[in-house]
């Protein structure tokens, strides 16, 4: 069942701006939080997710149609972003 968790996390990284921001700042803390919430991840998966290329995550998310994105309003309100 942990592969489903990996897929969910990658999907959230691509489409959820707030989740992506938190993950990029501290992957270990976010993954630990998810495990605490019952997300099944093996040590190998945790290592692989933690090692994801931050620039690649950001580039992929930016390449997606904005209509597929969950916007982090706190970020946009604090920075005056679009």
Residue pairs with C-beta under 8 A, 6 or more apart in sequence:
1 40
2 40
2 41
2 42
2 45
5 34
5 39
5 40
5 41
5 45
6 41
6 45
6 48
6 49
8 39
9 31
9 34
9 39
9 49
12 19
12 20
13 19
13 20
13 23
13 52
13 57
13 61
14 20
14 57
14 60
14 61
14 64
15 61
15 64
15 68
15 69
15 70
16 69
16 70
16 72
17 61
17 69
17 70
17 71
17 72
17 75
18 70
18 72
18 74
18 75
19 30
19 70
20 57
20 58
20 61
21 72
21 75
22 29
22 30
23 30
23 57
24 54
24 57
24 58
27 49
27 50
27 52
28 50
31 41
31 46
31 49
31 50
34 41
35 41
35 46
41 49
61 69
75 81
76 82
